[in-house]
């Protein structure tokens, strides 16, 4: 499966009105985070309690780590639906390794290595052999899920002692901010610089529009494609390790709920921030928005199915609004799945 993004940037001499329109579009999602938080707080002030903020930021950190690599894969016009099962596999490998008497360092290394291997395999099959990314990653997702289940024989593996990542998950600053937020934001900032300021970022965006043209100017498209899938695998595995520490267990079924959530934050962020171009800032903002949405619906007592309906509706509304804005202002793009 490939996905195409057409970016109609402002032409030289473009009007101030056009530039302001783009800025306004970029600010819609951050504004929505603020509005949603205030709306929920007006009914359930508990959303601003230190404990609830800490819980939201932990979830934000895990999700952000999980989909940072996925953001680049989708920005390049590909798709990876194995990321959530890679996280589950890494989660189980970490817990299983500890249960076998391995140290935390070895367990974390094994989990990350598994994510790297899956990512490289995905990349080689998609980029070198030119197989459909959707079919490839569905297949590897199934393999990862099966191995994860086999490691625990279908059950949860408990982790008895906290590991070296535990201090990152213990909230500070009045119990509201887990320190893990800091390295997550630093990694995201580095990824943003690469995507928005370096040649690699331009190549990633260009691959989505015309991979043959990128290849013709000497860019190693196959190698870059493998690298992007490898990074997606490693970032998903890192999230699985964080979940192992956070939940003190390996859970083979943990990956399932992250599929729609992960795709939503990447696509919603790409629609509402820098319209038409999946990007790191958009992914982070959308991750925060979904976190506030989940917390708010839970505090309001809404069942999961209603939350999922709201989430799906918001994704469709975001797509419609972003597409209309792009057509009106000429600032964004259009997606086409194949």
Buried (B, 14 or more C-beta within 10 A) or exposed (E): BBBBBBBBEBEEEEEEEBEEBBEEBBEBBBEBBEEBBEEBBEEBEEBEBEEBBBBBBBBBBBBBBBBBBBBBBBBBBBBBBBBBBBBBBBBBBBBBBBBEEBEBEBBBBBBBBBBBBBBBBBBBBBBEEEBBBBEBBBBBBEBBBEBBBEBBEEEBBEBEEEBEBEEBBEBEEEEBBBBBBEEBBEBBEEBBEBBBEEEBBBBBBBBBBEBEEBBEEEBEBBEBBBBBBBBBBBBBBBBBBBBBBBBBBBBBEBBEEBBBBBBBBBBBBBBBBBBBBBBBBBBBBBBBBBBBBBBBBBBEEEEEEEBBEBBEEBBEEBBEBBBEBBEEBBBBBBBEEE
